[in-house]
Amino acid sequence: LVYNNATQNITLGTTKQLSGLTLGQYKTKVECTLANGYVLTGTESNIDVTGVPYSAIPPTDAEKTGAMGWEASSWNVEFKDSYVQLGGVMGSGSCTITSPSFHVPADFKVKVDVSGYIRALDAWIFGWRNTTFSVSVGGTKVEGASVGSDSQEEHPMAVSGTGKLTTSNPKITCNSSYEEAGPYAKVSSLRVTYN
């Protein structure tokens, strides 16, 4: 197998997973050398390495892990070893993490599954302060990938939905919105598959 001027030898009747490829498009062709020395060459074609399927357990900080890390677009996000916490610090509002860019040669649908924990806050005098966690794909909030909390206890959350990664917005975002300090969402894992 020849791809981008690199060669991998594969024994007939076996498969081999290519590793170390960065996201992008690769020109590939198959060349088969027979025992008598003849070389058969297949037609060259393009293969896109999109980054999907993708798994982040948990999503990691781009400042520490580089190109495949996630970016926090607000100060109230904490990247930990087993989760990313969105909210739960002083102040209120909204906090978001954004995935690295996927390679999207043409728009395509994906399924996103997120698991973690969510917690609201009883602000005593002012009543409950809920938090809402949501996922967006390609800039569009994913139908069904939203969950709210009205419990002061941390409890498991699992959101799942489908969306479209686009050439103009090849990213996924996770957002937690809350009205007071205290409520939060923790993202433990995020998986993206073709839909």
Backbone as JSON, one array per atom type, in Angstrom:
{
  "sequence": "LVYNNATQNITLGTTKQLSGLTLGQYKTKVECTLANGYVLTGTESNIDVTGVPYSAIPPTDAEKTGAMGWEASSWNVEFKDSYVQLGGVMGSGSCTITSPSFHVPADFKVKVDVSGYIRALDAWIFGWRNTTFSVSVGGTKVEGASVGSDSQEEHPMAVSGTGKLTTSNPKITCNSSYEEAGPYAKVSSLRVTYN",
  "N": [[0.86, -1.17, 0.0], [0.62, 2.14, -0.89], [0.8, 5.39, 0.29], [0.67, 8.85, 0.21], [3.39, 8.93, -0.65], [4.54, 7.15, 1.13], [5.24, 3.8, 2.11], [3.62, 0.77, 2.97], [4.07, -2.54, 3.79], [2.04, -5.29, 3.2], [0.87, -8.47, 3.87], [-0.65, -10.69, 1.59], [-4.1, -11.36, 1.98], [-4.33, -10.48, 4.55], [-5.02, -7.87, 6.97], [-4.18, -4.48, 7.72], [-3.8, -1.91, 10.03], [-3.38, 1.47, 9.55], [-1.31, 3.69, 11.23], [-0.61, 6.73, 13.02], [-1.34, 8.66, 11.22], [-2.08, 11.97, 10.34], [-4.94, 14.18, 10.45], [-6.62, 14.61, 7.37], [-6.41, 14.53, 3.74], [-5.41, 11.73, 1.82], [-3.53, 10.47, -0.85], [-3.84, 7.35, -2.28], [-2.77, 4.06, -3.31], [-2.73, 0.68, -4.43], [-0.13, -1.59, -4.7], [0.94, -4.6, -6.0], [3.29, -7.04, -5.71], [4.19, -9.79, -7.45], [5.31, -13.24, -7.1], [6.88, -13.86, -9.31], [8.02, -11.47, -9.92], [6.53, -9.59, -11.33], [4.73, -6.52, -11.18], [1.71, -5.37, -10.07], [-0.36, -2.61, -10.29], [-2.77, -0.7, -8.68], [-5.51, 1.61, -9.24], [-5.02, 5.01, -8.42], [-6.42, 6.58, -5.59], [-8.27, 8.87, -3.48], [-8.22, 9.09, 0.04], [-9.9, 10.07, 2.9], [-8.94, 11.05, 6.08], [-10.79, 11.62, 8.68], [-10.97, 11.88, 11.43], [-13.05, 10.79, 12.74], [-14.29, 7.65, 13.71], [-14.27, 9.09, 17.04], [-12.97, 9.5, 20.3], [-13.0, 10.77, 23.55], [-11.84, 10.54, 26.68], [-11.35, 11.73, 29.57], [-12.36, 14.71, 27.64], [-9.47, 16.62, 26.76], [-7.27, 19.32, 27.71], [-6.42, 21.75, 25.37], [-4.29, 23.5, 25.69], [-2.46, 22.02, 27.08], [-2.26, 19.54, 25.81], [-2.08, 19.9, 23.08], [-2.75, 19.73, 19.53], [-5.01, 17.93, 19.36], [-6.49, 18.54, 21.55], [-9.08, 20.09, 23.6], [-10.61, 23.34, 23.6], [-11.18, 25.8, 26.05], [-13.65, 28.19, 26.24], [-14.2, 30.0, 28.13], [-13.52, 31.28, 31.44], [-14.4, 29.67, 33.48], [-13.99, 26.86, 33.46], [-12.72, 23.69, 34.25], [-10.17, 21.43, 33.64], [-9.76, 18.18, 34.51], [-8.24, 15.03, 35.63], [-10.11, 12.92, 35.26], [-12.43, 14.06, 34.3], [-14.07, 16.94, 32.78], [-14.93, 19.93, 34.15], [-17.61, 22.07, 33.81], [-18.52, 25.06, 34.84], [-19.68, 25.79, 38.23], [-18.11, 27.44, 39.68], [-17.27, 30.72, 40.97], [-19.65, 33.22, 40.08], [-21.99, 33.56, 37.33], [-23.6, 32.3, 34.37], [-22.49, 31.1, 31.33], [-20.61, 28.37, 30.14], [-18.23, 26.96, 27.93], [-16.76, 24.26, 26.1], [-14.73, 23.51, 23.3], [-14.26, 21.31, 20.61], [-11.33, 19.95, 18.92], [-10.72, 20.72, 15.44], [-12.32, 18.67, 13.07], [-11.49, 16.79, 10.12], [-13.23, 17.67, 7.41], [-14.2, 16.94, 4.43], [-16.56, 17.09, 3.01], [-19.84, 17.91, 4.11], [-21.02, 15.84, 6.77], [-23.02, 13.49, 8.67], [-23.02, 12.86, 12.17], [-23.07, 10.92, 15.21], [-23.31, 11.79, 18.57], [-22.29, 10.94, 21.79], [-22.42, 11.63, 25.14], [-21.23, 11.38, 28.44], [-21.44, 11.88, 31.97], [-21.7, 13.99, 34.82], [-24.15, 15.99, 36.55], [-25.26, 18.94, 38.28], [-27.44, 20.94, 40.21], [-28.35, 23.87, 42.13], [-29.62, 24.81, 45.28], [-30.49, 27.86, 46.04], [-31.44, 28.88, 48.39], [-32.8, 31.51, 49.51], [-33.45, 32.53, 46.99], [-34.38, 30.4, 45.6], [-34.35, 27.46, 43.42], [-31.5, 27.07, 41.35], [-30.95, 26.17, 38.34], [-29.03, 24.09, 36.07], [-28.2, 23.73, 32.68], [-27.12, 21.43, 30.38], [-25.74, 21.13, 27.17], [-25.14, 19.96, 23.79], [-23.54, 20.84, 20.79], [-23.21, 20.42, 17.28], [-21.27, 21.23, 14.56], [-22.03, 23.87, 14.91], [-24.76, 23.83, 15.41], [-27.27, 23.26, 17.77], [-27.71, 20.07, 19.08], [-30.46, 18.04, 18.57], [-32.11, 16.53, 21.2], [-29.79, 16.22, 22.64], [-29.46, 17.39, 25.24], [-29.69, 18.21, 28.66], [-31.14, 18.89, 31.79], [-30.8, 19.96, 35.23], [-32.36, 19.8, 38.39], [-31.59, 19.24, 40.86], [-29.81, 19.27, 43.9], [-27.98, 17.4, 44.45], [-25.21, 15.73, 42.99], [-25.7, 14.02, 40.01], [-25.77, 11.27, 37.65], [-25.42, 11.97, 34.15], [-26.44, 11.48, 30.81], [-26.19, 12.16, 27.53], [-27.31, 12.12, 24.18], [-27.22, 12.4, 20.68], [-27.76, 13.39, 17.23], [-25.99, 15.1, 14.64], [-24.61, 17.42, 12.24], [-21.4, 17.61, 11.0], [-19.74, 20.24, 9.44], [-18.19, 21.71, 6.53], [-17.74, 24.38, 6.97], [-17.93, 24.62, 9.72], [-16.35, 22.56, 11.48], [-16.54, 21.43, 14.1], [-17.29, 20.39, 17.53], [-19.22, 21.38, 20.3], [-19.55, 21.64, 23.85], [-21.74, 22.77, 26.33], [-22.49, 24.41, 29.36], [-25.01, 26.01, 31.05], [-25.94, 28.31, 33.54], [-27.47, 29.98, 36.35], [-26.49, 30.93, 38.77], [-23.6, 30.87, 40.97], [-22.25, 27.67, 41.56], [-23.97, 25.53, 40.39], [-23.17, 22.93, 38.0], [-21.76, 21.04, 35.24], [-20.21, 17.96, 34.57], [-18.08, 16.52, 32.28], [-17.33, 13.32, 31.49], [-16.85, 11.49, 29.47], [-16.77, 11.53, 25.9], [-18.03, 10.55, 22.84], [-17.8, 10.17, 19.33], [-19.35, 9.1, 16.44], [-19.86, 7.92, 13.06], [-23.0, 8.62, 11.55]],
  "CA": [[0.0, 0.0, 0.0], [1.39, 3.39, -0.97], [-0.01, 6.57, 0.59], [1.5, 10.05, 0.34], [4.78, 8.54, -0.87], [5.01, 6.21, 2.15], [4.87, 2.44, 1.72], [3.39, -0.22, 4.01], [4.0, -3.89, 3.25], [0.95, -6.07, 3.76], [0.8, -9.82, 3.32], [-1.92, -10.98, 0.95], [-5.06, -12.04, 2.84], [-4.32, -9.9, 5.9], [-5.34, -6.45, 7.04], [-3.24, -3.71, 8.53], [-4.29, -0.59, 10.38], [-2.37, 2.5, 9.42], [-1.31, 4.53, 12.43], [0.22, 7.92, 12.95], [-1.79, 9.58, 10.18], [-2.77, 13.17, 10.79], [-6.19, 14.39, 9.73], [-6.44, 15.18, 6.04], [-6.67, 13.66, 2.59], [-4.24, 10.98, 1.38], [-3.59, 9.76, -2.13], [-3.45, 5.97, -2.02], [-2.89, 3.06, -4.37], [-2.23, -0.63, -4.04], [0.82, -2.23, -5.61], [1.12, -6.0, -5.63], [4.44, -7.66, -6.37], [4.01, -11.24, -7.54], [6.52, -14.03, -6.89], [7.7, -13.84, -10.52], [8.59, -10.15, -10.11], [5.59, -8.65, -11.93], [4.1, -5.58, -10.26], [0.38, -4.92, -10.44], [-0.64, -1.35, -9.61], [-4.17, -0.29, -8.71], [-5.8, 3.01, -9.52], [-4.83, 5.9, -7.29], [-7.65, 7.21, -5.1], [-8.11, 9.71, -2.28], [-8.85, 8.63, 1.27], [-9.95, 11.15, 3.89], [-8.85, 10.7, 7.5], [-11.62, 12.69, 9.23], [-10.91, 11.95, 12.88], [-14.22, 10.06, 13.23], [-14.78, 7.8, 15.08], [-13.46, 9.87, 17.97], [-13.3, 9.25, 21.69], [-12.25, 11.56, 24.52], [-12.2, 10.05, 28.02], [-12.26, 12.81, 29.21], [-11.72, 15.69, 26.76], [-8.26, 17.17, 27.37], [-7.01, 20.75, 27.52], [-5.56, 22.03, 24.22], [-3.07, 24.18, 26.14], [-1.52, 21.03, 27.6], [-2.11, 18.34, 24.97], [-1.82, 20.24, 21.69], [-3.71, 19.81, 18.43], [-6.25, 17.17, 19.54], [-7.12, 18.95, 22.8], [-10.26, 20.94, 23.55], [-10.39, 24.71, 24.05], [-12.19, 26.39, 26.94], [-13.91, 29.55, 25.77], [-14.52, 30.83, 29.28], [-12.6, 31.05, 32.55], [-15.0, 28.81, 34.49], [-13.85, 25.46, 33.04], [-11.56, 23.02, 34.84], [-9.81, 20.13, 33.08], [-9.24, 17.26, 35.53], [-7.81, 13.74, 35.07], [-11.2, 12.02, 34.9], [-13.58, 14.8, 33.79], [-13.96, 18.38, 32.57], [-16.04, 20.57, 34.85], [-18.1, 23.31, 33.22], [-19.28, 25.78, 35.86], [-19.42, 25.42, 39.62], [-17.18, 28.4, 40.27], [-17.92, 32.0, 41.22], [-20.29, 33.88, 38.95], [-23.02, 32.82, 36.62], [-23.54, 32.49, 32.93], [-22.39, 29.97, 30.42], [-19.23, 27.99, 29.85], [-18.2, 26.09, 26.75], [-15.52, 23.7, 25.58], [-14.84, 23.3, 21.86], [-13.39, 20.24, 20.14], [-10.43, 20.27, 17.81], [-11.38, 20.61, 14.13], [-12.28, 17.41, 12.34], [-11.29, 16.98, 8.68], [-14.55, 17.51, 6.8], [-14.12, 17.27, 3.0], [-17.95, 17.41, 2.66], [-20.67, 17.76, 5.31], [-21.49, 14.49, 7.08], [-23.73, 13.34, 9.94], [-22.37, 12.09, 13.24], [-23.8, 10.72, 16.46], [-22.48, 12.19, 19.71], [-22.7, 10.4, 23.08], [-21.66, 12.27, 26.23], [-21.63, 10.96, 29.78], [-20.81, 12.63, 33.05], [-22.53, 14.29, 35.99], [-24.73, 17.33, 36.53], [-25.73, 19.34, 39.61], [-28.05, 22.27, 40.35], [-28.08, 24.48, 43.43], [-30.72, 25.46, 45.98], [-29.93, 29.14, 46.5], [-32.15, 29.17, 49.63], [-33.76, 32.62, 49.4], [-33.85, 32.76, 45.6], [-34.91, 29.16, 45.02], [-33.45, 26.61, 42.65], [-30.71, 27.58, 40.23], [-30.7, 24.99, 37.5], [-28.02, 24.14, 35.03], [-28.57, 22.99, 31.48], [-25.97, 21.0, 29.59], [-26.14, 20.84, 25.79], [-24.09, 19.65, 22.82], [-23.77, 21.35, 19.43], [-22.35, 19.85, 16.24], [-21.26, 22.12, 13.41], [-22.69, 25.12, 15.24], [-26.19, 23.65, 15.63], [-27.58, 22.47, 18.96], [-28.16, 18.74, 18.7], [-31.77, 17.63, 19.08], [-32.02, 15.41, 22.13], [-28.53, 16.2, 23.39], [-29.56, 18.43, 26.25], [-30.23, 17.7, 29.91], [-31.14, 19.88, 32.85], [-30.79, 19.43, 36.59], [-32.99, 20.6, 39.44], [-31.22, 18.52, 42.08], [-28.56, 19.74, 44.49], [-27.06, 16.26, 44.45], [-24.61, 15.39, 41.7], [-26.25, 12.77, 39.51], [-25.28, 10.94, 36.31], [-26.11, 12.47, 32.95], [-26.06, 10.85, 29.55], [-26.89, 12.81, 26.42], [-27.0, 11.51, 22.9], [-27.95, 13.01, 19.58], [-27.07, 13.42, 15.94], [-25.81, 16.42, 14.04], [-23.82, 17.41, 11.0], [-20.15, 18.35, 10.91], [-19.76, 20.93, 8.16], [-16.91, 22.25, 6.08], [-17.58, 25.71, 7.55], [-17.81, 24.49, 11.18], [-16.05, 21.14, 11.72], [-16.26, 21.26, 15.53], [-18.34, 20.04, 18.47], [-19.12, 22.15, 21.53], [-20.33, 21.25, 25.02], [-22.03, 24.0, 27.04], [-23.28, 24.37, 30.59], [-25.55, 27.33, 31.36], [-26.45, 28.34, 34.9], [-27.83, 31.33, 36.78], [-25.77, 31.29, 40.0], [-22.42, 30.06, 41.23], [-22.56, 26.4, 42.2], [-24.35, 24.47, 39.45], [-22.13, 22.56, 37.04], [-21.81, 19.77, 34.52], [-18.9, 17.32, 34.4], [-18.02, 15.63, 31.12], [-16.38, 12.23, 31.72], [-16.48, 10.9, 28.17], [-17.48, 11.99, 24.7], [-17.74, 9.68, 21.69], [-18.38, 10.62, 18.07], [-19.34, 8.05, 15.42], [-20.64, 8.25, 11.87], [-24.42, 8.28, 11.68]],
  "C": [[0.9, 1.23, 0.0], [0.44, 4.54, -0.68], [0.92, 7.73, 0.89], [2.99, 9.72, 0.32], [5.37, 7.69, 0.24], [4.51, 4.82, 1.75], [4.69, 1.58, 2.96], [3.31, -1.57, 3.32], [2.92, -4.67, 3.99], [0.94, -7.42, 3.08], [-0.59, -10.08, 2.77], [-2.83, -11.76, 1.9], [-5.09, -11.51, 4.25], [-4.75, -8.44, 5.82], [-4.3, -5.76, 7.91], [-3.84, -2.34, 8.79], [-3.14, 0.39, 10.27], [-2.44, 3.39, 10.65], [-0.42, 5.74, 12.19], [-0.19, 8.89, 11.85], [-2.43, 10.8, 10.82], [-4.06, 13.33, 9.99], [-5.9, 15.04, 8.39], [-6.75, 14.17, 4.96], [-5.35, 13.02, 2.14], [-4.5, 10.35, 0.03], [-3.07, 8.35, -1.88], [-3.56, 5.13, -3.28], [-2.31, 1.76, -3.84], [-1.31, -1.13, -5.13], [1.05, -3.64, -5.11], [2.28, -6.56, -6.43], [4.28, -9.17, -6.3], [5.36, -11.95, -7.37], [7.44, -14.0, -8.1], [8.26, -12.46, -10.83], [7.66, -9.14, -10.76], [4.97, -7.79, -10.84], [2.76, -5.15, -10.83], [0.07, -3.67, -9.63], [-2.1, -0.98, -9.79], [-4.3, 1.19, -9.03], [-5.63, 3.84, -8.26], [-6.18, 6.5, -6.89], [-7.33, 8.02, -3.85], [-8.86, 9.09, -1.12], [-8.76, 9.77, 2.27], [-9.89, 10.57, 5.29], [-9.53, 11.86, 8.23], [-11.43, 12.91, 10.73], [-12.09, 11.27, 13.54], [-14.06, 8.61, 12.83], [-13.75, 8.47, 15.99], [-13.92, 9.56, 19.39], [-12.4, 10.1, 22.58], [-12.73, 11.17, 25.91], [-11.16, 10.56, 29.02], [-11.63, 13.69, 28.13], [-10.54, 16.33, 27.49], [-8.06, 18.63, 26.95], [-6.02, 20.96, 26.37], [-4.26, 22.71, 24.63], [-2.02, 23.2, 26.63], [-1.26, 19.87, 26.64], [-1.95, 18.64, 23.49], [-3.02, 20.11, 20.78], [-5.02, 19.06, 18.67], [-6.93, 17.49, 20.88], [-8.3, 19.88, 22.55], [-9.92, 22.32, 24.09], [-11.54, 25.15, 24.94], [-12.4, 27.83, 26.49], [-14.39, 30.45, 26.91], [-13.61, 30.42, 30.44], [-13.12, 30.02, 33.54], [-15.07, 27.34, 34.05], [-12.6, 24.89, 33.69], [-11.35, 21.67, 34.19], [-9.16, 19.31, 34.18], [-8.84, 15.95, 34.86], [-8.96, 12.88, 34.58], [-12.46, 12.73, 34.39], [-13.17, 16.24, 33.47], [-15.17, 19.0, 33.26], [-16.35, 21.9, 34.19], [-19.0, 23.98, 34.24], [-18.89, 25.33, 37.25], [-18.41, 26.32, 40.3], [-17.92, 29.72, 40.43], [-18.51, 32.58, 39.94], [-21.31, 32.99, 38.28], [-22.84, 33.02, 35.14], [-23.48, 31.2, 32.17], [-20.92, 29.64, 30.22], [-19.23, 26.89, 28.8], [-16.81, 25.54, 26.54], [-15.77, 23.34, 24.11], [-13.81, 22.28, 21.42], [-12.34, 20.76, 19.17], [-11.22, 20.14, 16.51], [-11.22, 19.21, 13.58], [-12.01, 17.74, 10.87], [-12.61, 16.65, 8.0], [-14.46, 17.91, 5.32], [-15.49, 17.63, 2.42], [-18.76, 17.16, 3.92], [-21.06, 16.3, 5.51], [-22.08, 14.43, 8.47], [-22.94, 12.48, 10.9], [-23.35, 11.92, 14.39], [-22.83, 11.05, 17.58], [-23.1, 11.61, 20.97], [-21.8, 11.01, 24.15], [-22.16, 11.7, 27.55], [-20.85, 11.76, 30.81], [-21.77, 12.81, 34.2], [-23.02, 15.73, 35.9], [-25.28, 17.64, 37.91], [-26.32, 20.75, 39.53], [-27.72, 22.8, 41.74], [-29.36, 25.07, 43.99], [-30.14, 26.72, 46.61], [-30.67, 29.7, 47.71], [-33.18, 30.28, 49.44], [-34.31, 32.73, 47.97], [-34.41, 31.52, 44.93], [-33.87, 28.43, 44.18], [-32.76, 27.37, 41.54], [-30.29, 26.37, 39.42], [-29.49, 25.19, 36.61], [-28.53, 23.3, 33.87], [-27.31, 22.69, 30.7], [-26.47, 20.67, 28.19], [-24.91, 20.61, 24.92], [-24.5, 20.24, 21.48], [-22.76, 20.71, 18.49], [-22.42, 20.78, 15.04], [-21.99, 23.42, 13.66], [-24.17, 25.03, 15.52], [-26.42, 22.77, 16.85], [-28.22, 21.15, 18.53], [-29.48, 18.41, 19.37], [-31.59, 16.44, 20.02], [-30.74, 15.37, 22.94], [-28.49, 17.36, 24.37], [-30.17, 17.81, 27.5], [-30.14, 18.8, 30.95], [-31.12, 19.2, 34.21], [-31.55, 20.37, 37.51], [-32.72, 19.93, 40.78], [-29.89, 19.05, 42.6], [-27.52, 18.63, 44.58], [-26.48, 16.07, 43.05], [-25.21, 14.07, 41.24], [-25.79, 12.54, 38.07], [-26.1, 11.61, 35.21], [-25.57, 11.69, 31.75], [-26.88, 11.54, 28.46], [-26.4, 12.2, 25.13], [-27.82, 12.19, 21.83], [-27.14, 12.98, 18.32], [-27.02, 14.84, 15.42], [-24.93, 16.29, 12.82], [-22.57, 18.26, 11.17], [-20.1, 18.97, 9.52], [-18.36, 21.44, 7.8], [-16.67, 23.63, 6.7], [-17.46, 25.69, 9.07], [-17.6, 23.01, 11.52], [-15.78, 20.81, 13.19], [-17.52, 20.88, 16.31], [-18.13, 20.89, 19.72], [-20.01, 21.53, 22.61], [-20.5, 22.52, 25.85], [-22.84, 23.7, 28.29], [-23.7, 25.8, 30.91], [-26.18, 27.29, 32.75], [-26.62, 29.78, 35.35], [-27.07, 31.81, 38.01], [-24.51, 30.46, 40.09], [-22.86, 28.77, 41.91], [-22.97, 25.31, 41.24], [-23.23, 24.17, 38.46], [-22.52, 21.3, 36.28], [-20.38, 19.26, 34.41], [-18.98, 16.36, 33.23], [-16.93, 14.6, 31.38], [-15.92, 11.61, 30.42], [-17.36, 11.48, 27.08], [-17.05, 11.1, 23.55], [-18.48, 10.21, 20.47], [-18.25, 9.47, 17.07], [-20.1, 8.56, 14.2], [-22.08, 7.84, 12.1], [-24.97, 7.84, 10.34]]
}
